[in-house]
């Protein structure tokens, strides 16, 4: 049964060793502040106070995606790693667009499902992140025999859109994303 898998015996990371955010404790609000004062803030204040998204949150979004070949998550297989996620904030005060870059590490350099895994990660982030984020998913250099080809496919909006019109690929990606919280 495992003979048809690219990597029948992948390295599995212990869940307790995966990066996670410490539990958040509720802040103590000023009991003497009035509700009217807090609701009087303007729309521009709301935009300035928008929730920032960091690398840990991006990792949390993609680490639970299931591998299409194994009944394990991309985080537990080491395909998605916190250190391989970066967020480039807008460089101009007039720009509001940030770029999330995710570098994936296939479990083997000959993995035939690298494109599908990258597509699943890209779809997950496009669905979960606000529109002010551009998503750049790539295969980490030197980790796959087909990295250049896969990166070209994942970076091409038309190819990604065409892939997501393929019923078989949609089913595979939906199965991968079914494990996401």
C-alpha angles and dihedrals in degrees: 000000000000093000092088094056121099090224111020093177110037124178109257122207116221109250091232089059094055116104115259139168116252112249113276118237118211113254118239107251120214103264090204097056116106125234090226092061093051094047092051093074116119128242091254089058089054091054092048090051095049114141113268117225118217136191093266091057091050089049090050089053096052106028092076094054107116121238111247091226103039131040089241136098125256088243095054091048092050092240090122116043130180092226090058095058122088136172121208110203121214111287094204126056088227093056121080096181120111124186124224113203120194122185113199126205113207116218089241133018090237096052108147093198097059093110092049092049091049090048091051092051092047093049092047093053094043089053097043105038125074116257090256088079127082113206122219114181118181140164111251112255114261096016101093136039089221100041096121093050093044093047090052090052095046092047094053112087093200093053092048091049091048091049090053090056090061106098093210093052091046089055093049093048092046090052090050092049095045089086094057119108 
